[in-house]
C-alpha cells in the first residue's frame, strides 16, 4: 500500500512539473495547424472577401477587401509560425481571435434564425443552410487561454522573459 501511495505522489509531482512545460503546446500546435492551413489556402486562391465584406463587423466592413485579405492571410501564416515557436504568443493569439470573431459574424453565422434551436443547427463544420460556426468557436476556445496566459514554459516567450528578468 505504501508503494502505491509513493507512486501516486511521484506521478502527480512529475505531472505537475510537465504541466508547466507542456500545458499549452498541444493547443498551440493545433491552432497553428488550422490557421496556417487556412492562410496557405487563402494565399493560393482568389480574394473572395468582397462577397462578405458588408457582413463583417465594424470597422472591418470599411477596410478595402484587398487590405483585409492581405492582413488575414499574413496574420494566419505568420501567426501560425509564431504560435508553434511560442513567440509573441499573446499578440498573435489575440489577432487570430479577432479574425475568428469577424469570420463568425461575416461568414459562418446563419443568415436567418428565429430561436435557439434554429441557431444550434449552425453549430456544424459544413454549412447545410444554417451557417457553420463550430470550427471558429472551437478555435476561439483554444485561443482564449493563449491570449490570456501566453505560451507556457516550452516557448521562445518563456526564454525571452527569463533573460529579461536576470
Secondary structure, DSSP 8 states (H G I E B T S, - for coil): -HHHHHHHHHHHHHHHHHHHHHTTHHHHHHHHHHHHHHHHHHHTS---GGGTGGGS-TTTTTS-HHHHHHHHHHHHHHHHHHHHHTSSHHHHHHHHHHHHHHHIIIIIS-S--SSHHHHHTT-SSS-SSS---HHHHHHHHHHHHHHHH-S-SSSHHHHHHHHHH-
